[in-house]
């Protein structure tokens, strides 16, 4: 899909092609944007937590949201500098991040004799439902490829290179994530990993590298979170700009000058800052997972129903993806109903509200004129 329809809107363009400029496409794209902004706030607070680790300050310190907002502000300044600067800066910081984390993973495994097995205390059986539910949050770790999808218009020869770039990025992530997982799992017990939470990587560095390695890992974590946030802000602001230009979402410049992209960039960083200051990390991550999975199911179904013949997509692959998404969403929802039912209610109400609002705003669920199907006209759906 990204190869066939490269654009700065990415997922929004795919949804528009699949469902037309109606409430389904708009609402799913808004859920996508919300999930990415939620992830931005999560990454920004993680940055603040890591930055305070050398000073032995608590993770609930007021400095954590302050540092999170500062990082979001830095991402805004870099994005304002223009596409070329964002690209060069992102390449440099990504090279540092990938090389450093890979070095850490290999060295940590070397210290335990490349023993690909969990540390003491890590042999407890994990329930299948819990394992499946954890995949919902793990999906957010691979969500960065949507940044490439949302940058299709900026890529050279996008009809060929967008798909290649996505596959290369996913392959790199798989290797890096496995290295980190094995390094942390071989160094820390399951209880220690749970206790460490978002700074488990830093804790794992202590027995592997000593004090120097601990600070080195902190530096890498800061670089990794900063680069991820920078790319996500770039992608979301452009997707919102495309939705605005297609008149699929409400828009106001609030007295600001400049192009629509400049305005959506401001909206993105303001919302991410608000979430980073006022919301709990684990709860907003769960909300983002619900939003993303619903959007993902709608994209796969839309492509299967309307576009698979046009782009040569395999139907069984799309159906398999939908089934897997539904299984993960069901397991994740079941776990959250037991541990935090309020967040499930909030997610359901928020999703219904987004779809309901877009239906009222656009006056139709779908408009398939672009794909040669029957038109669902405003007020007659």
VOBA-1610 file (N, C-alpha, C; in pm, whole numbers, padded with zeros to 5 digits, always signed):
BEGIN
Unk+00082-00120+00000Unk+00000+00000+00000Unk+00086+00125+00000Unk+00190+00129+00081Unk+00276+00246+00089Unk+00350+00268-00042Unk+00389+00158-00108Unk+00453+00170-00239Unk+00355+00222-00343Unk+00231+00175-00337Unk+00131+00213-00437Unk+00084+00356-00420Unk+00070+00400-00292Unk+00017+00534-00266Unk+00108+00609-00167Unk+00231+00641-00206Unk+00321+00715-00116Unk+00272+00857-00096Unk+00276+00905+00028Unk+00230+01041+00056Unk+00281+01084+00192Unk+00264+01212+00222Unk+00300+01263+00354Unk+00196+01224+00458Unk+00081+01175+00413Unk-00024+01135+00506Unk-00016+00991+00547Unk+00056+00908+00469Unk+00078+00770+00505Unk-00049+00693+00530Unk-00071+00657+00657Unk-00187+00579+00695Unk-00318+00648+00660Unk-00321+00779+00671Unk-00442+00853+00637Unk-00477+00835+00489Unk-00376+00837+00403Unk-00400+00817+00261Unk-00449+00676+00232Unk-00390+00576+00299Unk-00433+00438+00280Unk-00579+00421+00322Unk-00615+00478+00436Unk-00753+00470+00484Unk-00848+00541+00389Unk-00807+00655+00337Unk-00891+00728+00243Unk-00912+00649+00114Unk-00808+00581+00068Unk-00821+00498-00052Unk-00912+00378-00026Unk-00906+00325+00096Unk-00984+00205+00129Unk-01130+00235+00158Unk-01157+00348+00226Unk-01293+00377+00270Unk-01351+00506+00211Unk-01269+00582+00141Unk-01315+00712+00094Unk-01306+00815+00204Unk-01340+00939+00171Unk-01328+01050+00267Unk-01450+01055+00358Unk-01465+00951+00439Unk-01578+00943+00530Unk-01533+00926+00674Unk-01629+00902+00761Unk-01602+00896+00904Unk-01514+00779+00943Unk-01527+00664+00873Unk-01446+00548+00908Unk-01298+00578+00887Unk-01264+00631+00769Unk-01124+00663+00740Unk-01072+00772+00832Unk-01152+00876+00853Unk-01108+00987+00936Unk-01088+00944+01081Unk-01186+00869+01135Unk-01178+00826+01274Unk-01059+00732+01297Unk-01038+00638+01204Unk-00925+00546+01218Unk-00793+00621+01212Unk-00785+00722+01124Unk-00662+00802+01115Unk-00641+00883+01243Unk-00748+00935+01299Unk-00737+01010+01425Unk-00691+00918+01538Unk-00745+00795+01542Unk-00698+00698+01642Unk-00550+00670+01625Unk-00506+00659+01499Unk-00365+00640+01470Unk-00282+00757+01524Unk-00328+00879+01498Unk-00257+00997+01545Unk-00253+01001+01697Unk-00367+00968+01761Unk-00372+00966+01907Unk-00274+00863+01964Unk-00270+00745+01903Unk-00180+00641+01954Unk-00034+00684+01944Unk-00001+00756+01834Unk+00136+00803+01817Unk+00169+00916+01914Unk+00073+01004+01939Unk+00097+01112+02036Unk+00110+01054+02177Unk+00028+00954+02208Unk+00040+00886+02337Unk+00178+00825+02351Unk+00225+00761+02244Unk+00359+00703+02246Unk+00465+00810+02263Unk+00444+00927+02205Unk+00538+01037+02221Unk+00550+01078+02368Unk+00435+01089+02435Unk+00439+01126+02577Unk+00506+01017+02660Unk+00482+00892+02621Unk+00546+00779+02690Unk+00698+00785+02674Unk+00743+00808+02551Unk+00886+00816+02522Unk+00948+00937+02593Unk+00876+01048+02593Unk+00929+01170+02656Unk+00946+01151+02807Unk+00850+01087+02871Unk+00863+01062+03015Unk+00973+00960+03044Unk+00989+00864+02954Unk+01098+00769+02970Unk+01232+00841+02962Unk+01242+00937+02871Unk+01362+01020+02861Unk+01390+01089+02995Unk+01285+01148+03053Unk+01303+01216+03182Unk+01346+01121+03292Unk+01289+01000+03293Unk+01326+00901+03394Unk+01472+00860+03382Unk+01516+00834+03258Unk+01655+00797+03237Unk+01749+00912+03273Unk+01713+01034+03239Unk+01800+01150+03266Unk+01824+01170+03415Unk+01726+01129+03497Unk+01738+01149+03641Unk+01803+01031+03713Unk+01821+00919+03645Unk+01877+00801+03709Unk+02014+00824+03771Unk+02107+00894+03706Unk+02239+00915+03767Unk+02235+00995+03896Unk+02127+01067+03919Unk+02116+01152+04037Unk+02031+01088+04147Unk+01993+00961+04127Unk+01915+00885+04226Unk+01785+00956+04264Unk+01723+01021+04169Unk+01595+01087+04194Unk+01482+00991+04160Unk+01372+01003+04232Unk+01259+00914+04212Unk+01193+00940+04077Unk+01133+00833+04021Unk+01068+00845+03890Unk+00942+00930+03896Unk+00886+00951+04017Unk+00769+01037+04029Unk+00807+01181+04061Unk+00934+01213+04046Unk+00980+01350+04068Unk+00915+01444+03966Unk+00892+01568+04009Unk+00833+01667+03919Unk+00924+01699+03802Unk+01052+01664+03816Unk+01145+01690+03707Unk+01121+01600+03586Unk+01059+01484+03607Unk+01034+01392+03496Unk+00943+01455+03390Unk+00824+01504+03427Unk+00743+01571+03325Unk+00807+01697+03270Unk+00884+01767+03354Unk+00952+01888+03307Unk+01052+01855+03197Unk+01131+01749+03218Unk+01226+01707+03116Unk+01154+01653+02993Unk+01041+01585+03015Unk+00963+01534+02902Unk+00916+01648+02813Unk+00863+01752+02873Unk+00816+01868+02797Unk+00933+01936+02727Unk+01048+01942+02794Unk+01167+02003+02732Unk+01209+01926+02607Unk+01204+01792+02613Unk+01239+01711+02496Unk+01139+01732+02383Unk+01011+01738+02417Unk+00908+01762+02315Unk+00929+01899+02250Unk+00967+01996+02332Unk+00998+02129+02278Unk+01117+02126+02184Unk+01220+02046+02220Unk+01337+02031+02133Unk+01296+01968+01999Unk+01208+01867+02004Unk+01160+01804+01881Unk+01086+01905+01794Unk+01013+01994+01858Unk+00943+02098+01782Unk+01041+02190+01710Unk+01146+02233+01780Unk+01245+02323+01721Unk+01314+02256+01602Unk+01352+02128+01617Unk+01419+02057+01508Unk+01326+02043+01388Unk+01200+02009+01413Unk+01105+01994+01302Unk+01078+02127+01232Unk+01081+02236+01307Unk+01062+02368+01247Unk+01177+02404+01154Unk+01294+02342+01174Unk+01412+02376+01094Unk+01401+02327+00950Unk+01306+02238+00921Unk+01285+02193+00784Unk+01318+02047+00763Unk+01267+01991+00652Unk+01280+01849+00623Unk+01425+01804+00611Unk+01508+01883+00544Unk+01647+01843+00521Unk+01722+01830+00654Unk+01702+01928+00741Unk+01771+01924+00870Unk+01721+01807+00954Unk+01590+01784+00951Unk+01532+01670+01025Unk+01592+01540+00976Unk+01604+01526+00843Unk+01658+01404+00785Unk+01802+01379+00825Unk+01887+01481+00811Unk+02029+01467+00846Unk+02047+01440+00995Unk+01973+01512+01077Unk+01982+01495+01222Unk+01937+01355+01263Unk+01828+01308+01200Unk+01774+01176+01233Unk+01871+01064+01194Unk+01936+01078+01078Unk+02033+00977+01035Unk+02149+00968+01133Unk+02202+01083+01172Unk+02316+01085+01263Unk+02281+01024+01398Unk+02167+01063+01451Unk+02129+01015+01584Unk+02089+00867+01581Unk+02032+00822+01467Unk+01995+00681+01454Unk+02119+00593+01447Unk+02223+00640+01377Unk+02348+00563+01368Unk+02411+00545+01506Unk+02411+00653+01585Unk+02464+00645+01721Unk+02382+00547+01805Unk+02251+00556+01792Unk+02161+00471+01871Unk+02178+00324+01837Unk+02171+00292+01709Unk+02179+00152+01667Unk+02314+00092+01701Unk+02421+00165+01669Unk+02556+00114+01698Unk+02581+00096+01845Unk+02539+00192+01925Unk+02562+00184+02069Unk+02484+00073+02136Unk+02355+00059+02100Unk+02274-00046+02162Unk+02322-00184+02118Unk+02362-00197+01992Unk+02415-00325+01944Unk+02542-00362+02020Unk+02629-00264+02041Unk+02753-00287+02117Unk+02721-00331+02259Unk+02624-00265+02321Unk+02583-00301+02456Unk+02531-00445+02461Unk+02444-00481+02366Unk+02387-00614+02367Unk+02491-00723+02350Unk+02582-00704+02257Unk+02687-00805+02232Unk+02779-00817+02353Unk+02818-00703+02410Unk+02908-00706+02526Unk+02840-00769+02648Unk+02711-00736+02668Unk+02639-00794+02783Unk+02627-00945+02769Unk+02601-00993+02649Unk+02593-01137+02627Unk+02730-01202+02645Unk+02834-01132+02606Unk+02970-01186+02622Unk+03004-01205+02769Unk+02959-01113+02856Unk+02990-01124+02998Unk+02923-01244+03064Unk+02813-01293+03005Unk+02746-01411+03060Unk+02775-01534+02975Unk+02880-01526+02894Unk+02921-01641+02815Unk+02826-01674+02702Unk+02758-01571+02648Unk+02660-01590+02541Unk+02558-01699+02577Unk+02517-01695+02703Unk+02416-01789+02751Unk+02278-01732+02721Unk+02214-01785+02619Unk+02083-01735+02580Unk+01975-01800+02665Unk+01981-01770+02793Unk+01882-01825+02886Unk+01858-01723+02996Unk+01743-01728+03061Unk+01711-01627+03163Unk+01798-01643+03286Unk+01814-01531+03358Unk+01889-01533+03483Unk+01812-01610+03589Unk+01871-01627+03706Unk+01807-01701+03815Unk+01673-01636+03849Unk+01574-01719+03866Unk+01442-01667+03902Unk+01356-01633+03783Unk+01399-01671+03664Unk+01323-01636+03544Unk+01256-01753+03478Unk+01230-01863+03552Unk+01171-01982+03490Unk+01024-02000+03522Unk+00962-01896+03576Unk+00820-01908+03607Unk+00740-01921+03479Unk+00635-02003+03485Unk+00548-02020+03368Unk+00468-01893+03345Unk+00457-01853+03220Unk+00382-01733+03183Unk+00251-01777+03120Unk+00137-01733+03173Unk+00008-01771+03115Unk-00001-01727+02969Unk-00067-01811+02888Unk-00079-01780+02746Unk-00153-01648+02724Unk-00258-01624+02803Unk-00334-01500+02788Unk-00247-01379+02819Unk-00168-01388+02925Unk-00079-01278+02962Unk+00027-01253+02856Unk+00081-01363+02801Unk+00182-01349+02697Unk+00123-01283+02572Unk+00003-01328+02533Unk-00064-01272+02415Unk-00095-01124+02438Unk-00141-01090+02558Unk-00174-00951+02589Unk-00051-00863+02584Unk+00064-00917+02626Unk+00187-00837+02624Unk+00228-00799+02483Unk+00183-00879+02386Unk+00214-00847+02246Unk+00152-00715+02206Unk+00037-00681+02267Unk-00030-00555+02234Unk+00061-00436+02260Unk+00131-00439+02374Unk+00225-00331+02403Unk+00352-00343+02321Unk+00392-00467+02291Unk+00512-00487+02210Unk+00493-00432+02069Unk+00368-00435+02020Unk+00339-00381+01888Unk+00380-00235+01879Unk+00364-00160+01989Unk+00400-00019+01989Unk+00549+00000+01962Unk+00630-00100+01999Unk+00774-00089+01977Unk+00809-00096+01829Unk+00721-00157+01748Unk+00744-00167+01603Unk+00664-00064+01525Unk+00593+00023+01596Unk+00506+00119+01531Unk+00583+00226+01457Unk+00713+00232+01478Unk+00793+00335+01413Unk+00793+00328+01261Unk+00763+00208+01206Unk+00762+00198+01060Unk+00653+00286+00999Unk+00551+00320+01079Unk+00447+00409+01028Unk+00502+00549+01003Unk+00612+00582+01070Unk+00678+00710+01043Unk+00727+00713+00899Unk+00778+00599+00851Unk+00823+00590+00711Unk+00703+00604+00618Unk+00594+00536+00652Unk+00472+00544+00571Unk+00423+00688+00561Unk+00432+00761+00672Unk+00385+00900+00674Unk+00485+00996+00612Unk+00598+00945+00565Unk+00700+01031+00503Unk+00722+00992+00358Unk+00626+00923+00298Unk+00642+00872+00162Unk+00676+00979+00060Unk+00618+01098+00076Unk+00642+01205-00021Unk+00784+01258-00015Unk+00854+01236+00096Unk+00990+01287+00111Unk+01097+01184+00070Unk+01055+01062+00035Unk+01150+00955+00001Unk+01176+00952-00149Unk+01303+00933-00187Unk+01340+00924-00328Unk+01281+00795-00389Unk+01221+00806-00507Unk+01159+00692-00576Unk+01069+00615-00480Unk+00967+00681-00425Unk+00886+00621-00318Unk+00812+00494-00359Unk+00772+00482-00487Unk+00697+00363-00529Unk+00780+00235-00514Unk+00911+00249-00510Unk+00997+00133-00492Unk+01060+00129-00353Unk+01094+00245-00299Unk+01178+00249-00179Unk+01103+00252-00047Unk+00975+00292-00047Unk+00903+00297+00081Unk+00891+00157+00142Unk+00848+00061+00061Unk+00835-00077+00111Unk+00968-00134+00154Unk+01072-00110+00075Unk+01206-00160+00113Unk+01252-00099+00244Unk+01230+00030+00259Unk+01272+00098+00381Unk+01200+00044+00503Unk+01071+00016+00489Unk+00994-00040+00600Unk+01049-00177+00640Unk+01075-00263+00543Unk+01126-00397+00573Unk+01265-00391+00637Unk+01350-00301+00588Unk+01484-00287+00646Unk+01474-00237+00790Unk+01387-00140+00814Unk+01373-00084+00950Unk+01321-00189+01047Unk+01223-00270+01003Unk+01169-00375+01089Unk+01277-00480+01119Unk+01355-00516+01018Unk+01463-00614+01038Unk+01566-00563+01139Unk+01604-00436+01127Unk+01701-00378+01222Unk+01643-00379+01362Unk+01514-00342+01374Unk+01450-00340+01506Unk+01447-00479+01569Unk+01415-00581+01489Unk+01410-00717+01541Unk+01545-00758+01599Unk+01652-00731+01526Unk+01786-00767+01572Unk+01821-00691+01700Unk+01798-00561+01701Unk+01832-00480+01818Unk+01749-00520+01940Unk+01618-00539+01920Unk+01531-00575+02032Unk+01569-00711+02090Unk+01603-00807+02003Unk+01643-00938+02052Unk+01774-00930+02131Unk+01868-00849+02081Unk+01994-00830+02154Unk+01968-00774+02294Unk+01886-00671+02300Unk+01856-00609+02429Unk+01780-00707+02519Unk+01683-00779+02462Unk+01604-00873+02542Unk+01691-00983+02601Unk+01780-01040+02519Unk+01869-01144+02570Unk+01967-01088+02672Unk+02017-00966+02646Unk+02113-00906+02740Unk+02050-00879+02875Unk+01930-00821+02874Unk+01860-00791+02999Unk+01816-00919+03067Unk+01759-01013+02990Unk+01711-01137+03048Unk+01821-01222+03108Unk+01941-01216+03050Unk+02052-01294+03103Unk+02117-01228+03223Unk+02093-01098+03243Unk+02156-01025+03353Unk+02066-01007+03473Unk+01934-00995+03449Unk+01839-00968+03557Unk+01736-01078+03567Unk+01692-01107+03689Unk+01582-01202+03707Unk+01451-01134+03667Unk+01346-01214+03655Unk+01217-01159+03615Unk+01169-01056+03716Unk+01187-01083+03846Unk+01145-00989+03949Unk+01222-00858+03938Unk+01351-00867+03908Unk+01433-00747+03894Unk+01392-00665+03772Unk+01356-00734+03664Unk+01310-00664+03544Unk+01180-00591+03572Unk+01088-00658+03642Unk+00960-00597+03676Unk+00981-00475+03766Unk+01073-00487+03862Unk+01100-00376+03954Unk+01166-00259+03881Unk+01253-00289+03786Unk+01326-00184+03714Unk+01236-00109+03617Unk+01138-00178+03558Unk+01044-00120+03462Unk+01117-00049+03349Unk+01093+00083+03333Unk+01142+00152+03215Unk+01292+00182+03218Unk+01362+00145+03326Unk+01508+00160+03325Unk+01577+00026+03344Unk+01512-00083+03299Unk+01571-00216+03307Unk+01703-00225+03230Unk+01709-00156+03117Unk+01832-00157+03038Unk+01948-00098+03116Unk+01923+00009+03188Unk+02028+00070+03270Unk+02070-00022+03384Unk+01972-00089+03446Unk+02005-00182+03554Unk+02086-00300+03502Unk+02055-00347+03384Unk+02128-00460+03327Unk+02272-00422+03296Unk+02297-00294+03271Unk+02433-00249+03236Unk+02526-00254+03355Unk+02472-00241+03475Unk+02558-00237+03594Unk+02640-00365+03611Unk+02579-00486+03611Unk+02662-00606+03624Unk+02744-00636+03499Unk+02704-00587+03387Unk+02775-00617+03262Unk+02896-00527+03240Unk+02883-00400+03274Unk+02987-00303+03242Unk+03044-00229+03362Unk+02976-00237+03476Unk+03020-00158+03588Unk+02963-00017+03580Unk+03013+00075+03665Unk+02960+00212+03669Unk+02969+00285+03535Unk+03079+00264+03463Unk+03094+00333+03334Unk+02988+00288+03236Unk+02963+00159+03231Unk+02862+00106+03142Unk+02723+00155+03177Unk+02700+00175+03306Unk+02570+00226+03349Unk+02544+00363+03288Unk+02641+00452+03296Unk+02624+00586+03240Unk+02621+00582+03087Unk+02694+00490+03028Unk+02692+00474+02884Unk+02552+00432+02837Unk+02491+00341+02912Unk+02357+00296+02878Unk+02256+00408+02895Unk+02273+00488+02999Unk+02184+00603+03019Unk+02193+00696+02898Unk+02314+00722+02851Unk+02334+00811+02737Unk+02267+00755+02612Unk+02282+00624+02590Unk+02218+00561+02474Unk+02066+00569+02483Unk+02013+00549+02603Unk+01868+00556+02621Unk+01817+00696+02592Unk+01893+00796+02632Unk+01852+00934+02604Unk+01852+00962+02454Unk+01955+00912+02385Unk+01963+00930+02240Unk+01847+00856+02172Unk+01821+00733+02216Unk+01716+00652+02154Unk+01578+00715+02171Unk+01547+00760+02291Unk+01416+00821+02315Unk+01403+00953+02240Unk+01510+01031+02236Unk+01504+01159+02165Unk+01482+01139+02016Unk+01552+01043+01956Unk+01538+01021+01812Unk+01400+00967+01777Unk+01348+00877+01861Unk+01214+00823+01838Unk+01107+00931+01844Unk+01119+01019+01942Unk+01022+01127+01956Unk+01029+01223+01838Unk+01150+01256+01797Unk+01169+01347+01684Unk+01100+01296+01558Unk+01121+01169+01527Unk+01062+01110+01407Unk+00911+01102+01418Unk+00860+01069+01536Unk+00716+01055+01554Unk+00644+01189+01539Unk+00701+01294+01595Unk+00642+01428+01582Unk+00636+01468+01435Unk+00742+01439+01361Unk+00747+01468+01218Unk+00632+01397+01145Unk+00614+01269+01174Unk+00513+01189+01104Unk+00371+01231+01138Unk+00343+01251+01266Unk+00206+01284+01308Unk+00164+01420+01254Unk+00252+01518+01261Unk+00217+01652+01215Unk+00182+01651+01066Unk+00251+01569+00988Unk+00223+01562+00845Unk+00095+01485+00816Unk+00067+01382+00895Unk-00057+01310+00874Unk-00177+01397+00908Unk-00169+01473+01016Unk-00277+01563+01053Unk-00295+01673+00948Unk-00183+01719+00890Unk-00191+01821+00786Unk-00266+01766+00664Unk-00239+01641+00627Unk-00308+01582+00512Unk-00457+01566+00542Unk-00492+01520+00662Unk-00633+01506+00699Unk-00702+01642+00694Unk-00631+01746+00736Unk-00688+01881+00732Unk-00709+01926+00589Unk-00611+01904+00503Unk-00622+01945+00364Unk-00733+01870+00290Unk-00759+01746+00332Unk-00868+01668+00273Unk-01002+01700+00339Unk-00999+01794+00436Unk-01119+01838+00508Unk-01189+01721+00578Unk-01108+01632+00636Unk-01163+01517+00706Unk-01167+01535+00857Unk-01101+01641+00906Unk-01105+01671+01049Unk-01125+01822+01066Unk-01182+01864+01180Unk-01199+02008+01204Unk-01063+02077+01211Unk-01063+02204+01179Unk-00935+02276+01179Unk-00956+02423+01211Unk-00862+02478+01289Unk-00857+02621+01315Unk-00712+02660+01334Unk-00672+02773+01279Unk-00532+02815+01294Unk-00509+02891+01424Unk-00619+02926+01496Unk-00609+02998+01624Unk-00518+03120+01616Unk-00526+03188+01502Unk-00450+03311+01487Unk-00304+03291+01447Unk-00262+03166+01429Unk-00123+03140+01391Unk-00104+03164+01241Unk+00013+03214+01206Unk+00046+03233+01065Unk+00121+03110+01013Unk+00143+03107+00882Unk+00220+02998+00824Unk+00131+02889+00767Unk+00194+02784+00709Unk+00118+02676+00646Unk+00051+02584+00748Unk-00038+02499+00698Unk-00111+02407+00786Unk-00017+02315+00861Unk+00092+02269+00795Unk+00187+02180+00862Unk+00245+02243+00988Unk+00271+02373+00982Unk+00325+02441+01100Unk+00225+02439+01214Unk+00098+02452+01181Unk-00006+02452+01284Unk-00024+02312+01345Unk-00029+02210+01259Unk-00047+02074+01311Unk+00074+02029+01391Unk+00191+02084+01360Unk+00310+02056+01441Unk+00290+02110+01582Unk+00234+02230+01593Unk+00208+02289+01725Unk+00105+02206+01800Unk-00003+02166+01731Unk-00106+02086+01798Unk-00047+01955+01850Unk+00040+01893+01771Unk+00100+01765+01809Unk+00182+01777+01937Unk+00270+01877+01944Unk+00359+01889+02060Unk+00283+01936+02183Unk+00179+02017+02164Unk+00100+02062+02279Unk+00026+01944+02341Unk-00038+01861+02258Unk-00110+01744+02310Unk-00016+01645+02376Unk+00100+01620+02314Unk+00197+01528+02372Unk+00248+01580+02506Unk+00270+01709+02516Unk+00317+01770+02642Unk+00211+01756+02751Unk+00085+01779+02714Unk-00025+01767+02810Unk-00033+01625+02867Unk-00025+01525+02779Unk-00030+01386+02825Unk+00089+01351+02911Unk+00208+01400+02873Unk+00330+01370+02948Unk+00325+01426+03089Unk+00256+01537+03107Unk+00250+01602+03238Unk+00144+01540+03327Unk+00029+01506+03271Unk-00087+01472+03354Unk-00126+01325+03358Unk-00064+01239+03275Unk-00109+01100+03271Unk-00001+01002+03312Unk-00045+00888+03368Unk+00044+00782+03412Unk+00097+00705+03291Unk+00224+00668+03296Unk+00290+00602+03183Unk+00219+00475+03139Unk+00200+00381+03231Unk+00146+00251+03194Unk+00004+00262+03139Unk-00076+00353+03194Unk-00215+00365+03152Unk-00226+00426+03013Unk-00144+00527+02984Unk-00154+00586+02851Unk-00097+00493+02745Unk-00001+00408+02784Unk+00051+00309+02688Unk-00058+00209+02651Unk-00138+00168+02749Unk-00249+00077+02723Unk-00352+00140+02632Unk-00380+00268+02654Unk-00476+00339+02570Unk-00426+00344+02426Unk-00298+00372+02408Unk-00240+00375+02274Unk-00248+00241+02204Unk-00230+00133+02280Unk-00238-00001+02222Unk-00379-00031+02171Unk-00481+00006+02248Unk-00620-00013+02204Unk-00647+00063+02074Unk-00606+00190+02072Unk-00629+00273+01954Unk-00560+00215+01830Unk-00436+00176+01848Unk-00357+00128+01734Unk-00414-00002+01677Unk-00453-00094+01764Unk-00504-00222+01717Unk-00635-00206+01640Unk-00724-00118+01688Unk-00848-00092+01616Unk-00818-00034+01478Unk-00727+00062+01473Unk-00689+00122+01345Unk-00628+00018+01251Unk-00544-00069+01306Unk-00477-00169+01224Unk-00578-00267+01163Unk-00676-00308+01241Unk-00780-00398+01191Unk-00857-00331+01078Unk-00891-00205+01095Unk-00967-00133+00992Unk-00886-00117+00863Unk-00757-00093+00876Unk-00674-00080+00756Unk-00669-00213+00680Unk-00644-00322+00750Unk-00636-00452+00684Unk-00769-00489+00619Unk-00879-00462+00688Unk-01010-00496+00632Unk-01040-00408+00511Unk-01006-00281+00518Unk-01030-00191+00407Unk-00952-00230+00283Unk-00826-00268+00303Unk-00743-00311+00190Unk-00797-00442+00133Unk-00834-00535+00221Unk-00888-00664+00176Unk-01017-00644+00096Unk-01104-00559+00143Unk-01235-00540+00082Unk-01228-00462-00049Unk-01144-00359-00055Unk-01152-00265-00167Unk-01029-00257-00255Unk-00910-00290-00202Unk-00788-00256-00275Unk-00695-00372-00307Unk-00723-00491-00255Unk-00625-00597-00268Unk-00598-00635-00414Unk-00700-00628-00498Unk-00680-00662-00640Unk-00602-00551-00711Unk-00626-00427-00671Unk-00556-00315-00735Unk-00407-00316-00707Unk-00367-00359-00588Unk-00226-00354-00550Unk-00161-00492-00547Unk-00238-00597-00578Unk-00183-00732-00580Unk-00156-00791-00443Unk-00231-00749-00342Unk-00212-00801-00206Unk-00274-00939-00194Unk-00214-01024-00112Unk-00265-01159-00089Unk-00373-01155+00019Unk-00491-01204-00014Unk-00603-01200+00078Unk-00577-01274+00207Unk-00512-01392+00199Unk-00490-01471+00320Unk-00396-01401+00418Unk-00304-01321+00365Unk-00214-01245+00453Unk-00293-01141+00531Unk-00382-01071+00463Unk-00463-00968+00527Unk-00558-01028+00631Unk-00623-01139+00596Unk-00714-01204+00691Unk-00638-01256+00813Unk-00520-01314+00789Unk-00437-01362+00901Unk-00400-01248+00993Unk-00364-01132+00935Unk-00329-01016+01016Unk-00448-00969+01100Unk-00566-00971+01040Unk-00686-00931+01114Unk-00713-01026+01230Unk-00703-01157+01205Unk-00727-01257+01310Unk-00627-01239+01425Unk-00501-01219+01391Unk-00399-01199+01494Unk-00426-01072+01574Unk-00463-00965+01505Unk-00496-00841+01575Unk-00613-00860+01670Unk-00717-00931+01625Unk-00834-00954+01709Unk-00797-01039+01831Unk-00713-01141+01812Unk-00670-01225+01925Unk-00592-01144+02027Unk-00498-01062+01978Unk-00418-00979+02068Unk-00505-00877+02139Unk-00596-00813+02065Unk-00685-00715+02125Unk-00775-00779+02230Unk-00828-00899+02202Unk-00913-00968+02298Unk-00839-01006+02424Unk-00719-01061+02408Unk-00641-01101+02525Unk-00599-00980+02607Unk-00558-00875+02539Unk-00516-00753+02609Unk-00634-00691+02683Unk-00750-00686+02617Unk-00867-00633+02683Unk-00909-00715+02804Unk-00899-00849+02793Unk-00936-00936+02905Unk-00844-00915+03025Unk-00714-00902+02999Unk-00618-00878+03108Unk-00644-00743+03174Unk-00668-00641+03091Unk-00690-00507+03145Unk-00823-00497+03220Unk-00923-00575+03180Unk-01050-00576+03254Unk-01030-00626+03396Unk-00934-00716+03415Unk-00906-00769+03548Unk-00819-00674+03630Unk-00718-00614+03566Unk-00622-00533+03640Unk-00658-00385+03644Unk-00719-00333+03537Unk-00749-00190+03529Unk-00873-00168+03441Unk-00990-00206+03491Unk-01111-00196+03408Unk-01143-00054+03363Unk-01101+00045+03441Unk-01132+00184+03405Unk-01069+00222+03271Unk-00946+00175+03246Unk-00878+00213+03122Unk-00947+00149+03001Unk-01007+00031+03021Unk-01083-00033+02912Unk-01208+00049+02882Unk-01275+00096+02987Unk-01394+00179+02969Unk-01357+00310+02899Unk-01248+00371+02945Unk-01203+00496+02883Unk-01171+00475+02736Unk-01102+00365+02705Unk-01067+00335+02565Unk-01192+00317+02480Unk-01289+00240+02532Unk-01412+00215+02456Unk-01490+00344+02433Unk-01501+00426+02537Unk-01574+00553+02525Unk-01501+00646+02428Unk-01369+00652+02437Unk-01292+00739+02350Unk-01304+00698+02203Unk-01296+00568+02177Unk-01309+00518+02039Unk-01448+00548+01984Unk-01551+00521+02066Unk-01688+00550+02023Unk-01708+00699+01999Unk-01648+00782+02084Unk-01662+00927+02071Unk-01596+00977+01942Unk-01478+00922+01910Unk-01408+00964+01788Unk-01490+00928+01665Unk-01540+00805+01660Unk-01620+00763+01545Unk-01750+00842+01538Unk-01814+00862+01653Unk-01939+00937+01655Unk-01920+01081+01610Unk-01816+01144+01659Unk-01790+01284+01621Unk-01762+01296+01472Unk-01679+01206+01419Unk-01645+01213+01278Unk-01767+01186+01190Unk-01856+01098+01237Unk-01979+01072+01162Unk-02065+01197+01156Unk-02076+01268+01267Unk-02155+01391+01271Unk-02086+01499+01187Unk-01955+01510+01197Unk-01881+01615+01127Unk-01884+01596+00976Unk-01863+01474+00930Unk-01856+01448+00786Unk-01991+01410+00725Unk-02085+01364+00810Unk-02218+01332+00761Unk-02228+01201+00686Unk-02124+01119+00687Unk-02127+00990+00617Unk-02021+00899+00678Unk-02046+00768+00668Unk-01946+00672+00715Unk-01837+00650+00611Unk-01875+00644+00485Unk-01777+00618+00380Unk-01818+00688+00252Unk-01720+00710+00165Unk-01745+00771+00034Unk-01649+00704-00063Unk-01701+00607-00137Unk-01614+00521-00217Unk-01599+00567-00362Unk-01627+00693-00391Unk-01616+00741-00528Unk-01476+00722-00585Unk-01372+00738-00499Unk-01234+00726-00547Unk-01202+00586-00595Unk-01277+00485-00546Unk-01245+00347-00580Unk-01347+00283-00674Unk-01438+00364-00723Unk-01534+00313-00821Unk-01647+00233-00761Unk-01674+00248-00630Unk-01782+00175-00566Unk-01902+00268-00547Unk-02007+00211-00493Unk-02126+00291-00468Unk-02096+00401-00368Unk-02154+00516-00392Unk-02127+00631-00305Unk-02225+00632-00188Unk-02169+00654-00070Unk-02252+00669+00049Unk-02262+00818+00078Unk-02366+00881+00029Unk-02374+01026+00032Unk-02407+01078+00171Unk-02366+01203+00200Unk-02397+01264+00328Unk-02547+01265+00356Unk-02581+01226+00478Unk-02721+01228+00521Unk-02802+01110+00473Unk-02741+01019+00392Unk-02817+00905+00339Unk-02754+00773+00378Unk-02670+00771+00479Unk-02603+00650+00520Unk-02664+00595+00645
//
